Amino acid sequence: MSKFAFEPLAIPAVLLIRPKKFGDARGYFMETYSTEAFATAGIGTVFVQDNQSLSAARGVVRGLHFQAPPAAQAKLVRVLKGAIFDVAVDIRVGSPSYGKWCAVTLTAEGAEQLFVPRGFAHGFCTLEPGTEVIYKVDGPYAPETEGGLAWNDPDLAIDWPVIAAEAQLSGKDAVLPGFSGFTSPFRWEARP
């Protein structure tokens, strides 16, 4: 019996993962990652680094970020405290879902995780103050390859749970370009 449930989202390459919790009067135990279970579900990604962020307020937006090849990254995102609205945008040229997005709410209580493969821009908005997020990546940070898209670009039309006037962004994220005119470094490859 698997200790994880894997659910494809509207863009099937993006997976919502629900670890099974085993609880009693003391609390709970759960596996948050298993190479074997993930490989069985088609995720053969080898993660090499863990990153963690703390967002002090509700409405903090981080993203939409990606790293271009040859330093592209897949991510496995999980909330340790609080909750986020987590978004993946398909930027694989030729993909049937190119320029489309999917999103889920991840919570510390629910322990859900989101697998975002290479070829997607990723971002999230905090839904609670004091939200802590941890994510695994399959490649190290390579600043010379980083890119991004404007979180509130009208061409993407992401249904964020915060309005622009209330969103808190880094200086770098506040000036990311829009999707119109974007030249993606990613190509979609149909699998047999």
C-alpha positions as CSV (number, residue, x, y, z in Angstrom):
1,M,0.0,0.0,0.0
2,S,1.4,3.4,-1.0
3,K,2.0,6.0,1.6
4,F,1.2,8.7,-1.0
5,A,-1.7,9.6,-3.3
6,F,-0.6,11.2,-6.6
7,E,-3.2,13.3,-8.4
8,P,-2.6,15.0,-11.8
9,L,-3.9,18.5,-12.0
10,A,-5.5,20.3,-15.0
11,I,-2.0,20.2,-16.6
12,P,-1.2,16.5,-16.0
13,A,2.6,16.9,-15.7
14,V,1.9,18.9,-12.4
15,L,1.1,16.5,-9.6
16,L,-0.6,17.1,-6.2
17,I,0.8,14.6,-3.7
18,R,-0.9,13.7,-0.5
19,P,1.2,11.9,2.0
20,K,-0.7,9.5,4.4
21,K,-0.5,10.5,8.0
22,F,-0.4,7.9,10.8
23,G,-1.7,9.4,14.0
24,D,-2.4,8.6,17.6
25,A,-2.7,10.5,20.9
26,R,0.9,11.6,20.6
27,G,0.5,13.3,17.2
28,Y,1.3,11.9,13.8
29,F,4.0,10.4,11.6
30,M,4.3,10.6,7.8
31,E,6.8,10.1,5.1
32,T,7.2,13.2,3.0
33,Y,9.3,11.7,0.3
34,S,10.3,8.3,-1.0
35,T,12.5,7.7,-4.1
36,E,10.8,4.4,-4.7
37,A,7.2,5.6,-4.3
38,F,7.8,8.7,-6.4
39,A,9.6,6.7,-9.2
40,T,6.6,4.3,-9.2
41,A,4.4,7.3,-9.8
42,G,6.6,8.4,-12.7
43,I,8.7,11.0,-10.9
44,G,12.3,9.8,-11.3
45,T,13.7,13.2,-10.3
46,V,16.8,13.2,-8.2
47,F,16.5,16.1,-5.7
48,V,19.8,17.7,-4.7
49,Q,18.9,20.7,-2.6
50,D,16.2,21.9,-0.1
51,N,15.2,25.5,0.1
52,Q,13.0,27.2,2.8
53,S,11.3,30.5,3.0
54,L,9.4,32.4,5.7
55,S,6.8,35.0,4.6
56,A,5.8,37.2,7.5
57,A,2.4,38.5,6.1
58,R,-0.6,37.2,4.2
59,G,-0.4,38.3,0.5
60,V,3.3,37.8,0.0
61,V,3.8,36.7,-3.7
62,R,6.9,34.9,-4.7
63,G,7.3,34.3,-8.4
64,L,6.7,33.4,-11.1
65,H,10.2,31.9,-11.3
66,F,12.1,29.4,-13.4
67,Q,15.7,28.5,-14.3
68,A,16.5,28.0,-18.0
69,P,18.4,25.0,-19.4
70,P,21.0,23.7,-18.8
71,A,20.2,24.6,-15.1
72,A,16.4,24.0,-15.2
73,Q,14.8,22.8,-12.0
74,A,11.9,20.6,-11.0
75,K,10.5,21.4,-7.6
76,L,8.6,19.5,-4.9
77,V,6.8,22.2,-2.7
78,R,5.5,21.7,0.8
79,V,4.2,24.0,3.5
80,L,5.6,23.7,7.0
81,K,3.5,26.4,8.7
82,G,0.5,28.3,7.3
83,A,-0.9,28.0,3.8
84,I,-0.2,29.0,0.2
85,F,-1.9,29.3,-3.2
86,D,0.6,27.5,-5.4
87,V,0.8,28.1,-9.1
88,A,2.6,26.4,-12.1
89,V,2.5,27.9,-15.6
90,D,3.4,25.7,-18.6
91,I,6.2,27.5,-20.5
92,R,7.1,24.5,-22.8
93,V,6.7,25.7,-26.4
94,G,4.6,23.2,-28.3
95,S,2.8,21.9,-25.3
96,P,-1.0,21.6,-25.6
97,S,-1.1,23.6,-22.3
98,Y,1.5,26.2,-23.2
99,G,0.7,29.5,-21.4
100,K,-1.9,27.8,-19.2
101,W,-1.7,27.6,-15.4
102,C,-2.9,25.3,-12.7
103,A,-3.0,25.9,-9.0
104,V,-3.7,24.3,-5.6
105,T,-3.9,25.4,-2.0
106,L,-1.2,23.7,0.1
107,T,-1.5,23.8,3.9
108,A,0.7,22.7,6.7
109,E,-2.2,20.9,8.3
110,G,-3.1,19.0,5.1
111,A,0.6,18.2,4.3
112,E,-0.1,18.3,0.5
113,Q,2.8,18.8,-1.8
114,L,3.1,20.0,-5.4
115,F,5.4,18.5,-7.9
116,V,6.4,21.1,-10.6
117,P,8.5,19.6,-13.4
118,R,11.1,21.4,-15.5
119,G,9.5,23.7,-18.1
120,F,7.2,25.5,-15.7
121,A,7.2,28.9,-14.1
122,H,6.4,28.6,-10.4
123,G,5.1,31.0,-7.8
124,F,2.9,31.2,-4.7
125,C,0.9,33.6,-2.6
126,T,0.8,33.2,1.2
127,L,-2.7,32.8,2.7
128,E,-1.7,33.2,6.3
129,P,0.9,35.3,8.2
130,G,4.0,33.5,9.3
131,T,3.9,31.0,6.4
132,E,6.9,28.7,6.0
133,V,7.5,26.8,2.7
134,I,10.1,24.2,2.0
135,Y,10.9,22.9,-1.5
136,K,13.2,20.4,-3.0
137,V,14.9,21.1,-6.3
138,D,16.8,18.8,-8.7
139,G,19.5,21.3,-9.6
140,P,21.4,24.0,-7.7
141,Y,20.6,27.7,-7.9
142,A,22.2,29.2,-11.0
143,P,21.5,33.0,-11.0
144,E,22.8,33.4,-14.5
145,T,19.9,31.2,-15.8
146,E,17.1,32.6,-13.7
147,G,14.0,34.1,-15.3
148,G,10.5,34.9,-14.5
149,L,7.1,36.2,-15.6
150,A,4.9,38.9,-14.0
151,W,2.7,37.3,-11.4
152,N,-0.4,39.3,-12.4
153,D,0.1,39.4,-16.2
154,P,-3.3,39.7,-17.8
155,D,-2.3,37.3,-20.6
156,L,-1.9,34.5,-18.0
157,A,-5.0,35.6,-16.1
158,I,-4.1,33.7,-12.9
159,D,-6.9,33.9,-10.4
160,W,-4.8,35.0,-7.4
161,P,-6.3,35.3,-4.0
162,V,-4.9,38.8,-3.5
163,I,-5.3,42.0,-5.4
164,A,-2.3,43.9,-6.8
165,A,-2.6,46.7,-4.3
166,E,-2.3,44.3,-1.4
167,A,0.3,42.0,-2.8
168,Q,3.8,42.1,-1.3
169,L,6.6,41.4,-3.8
170,S,10.4,41.6,-3.9
171,G,11.9,44.4,-6.0
172,K,13.0,41.8,-8.5
173,D,9.6,40.2,-8.8
174,A,7.8,43.5,-9.1
175,V,9.6,44.2,-12.5
176,L,9.3,40.7,-14.1
177,P,8.1,40.9,-17.8
178,G,4.8,39.8,-19.1
179,F,4.0,36.7,-21.1
180,S,3.4,38.6,-24.4
181,G,6.7,38.6,-26.3
182,F,8.2,36.0,-24.0
183,T,10.6,33.6,-25.7
184,S,10.7,30.4,-23.7
185,P,13.9,28.4,-23.4
186,F,11.8,25.2,-23.0
187,R,10.4,22.8,-25.6
188,W,7.7,20.2,-25.0
189,E,8.4,16.7,-26.0
190,A,5.5,14.3,-26.6
191,R,6.0,11.0,-24.9
192,P,4.9,7.8,-26.6
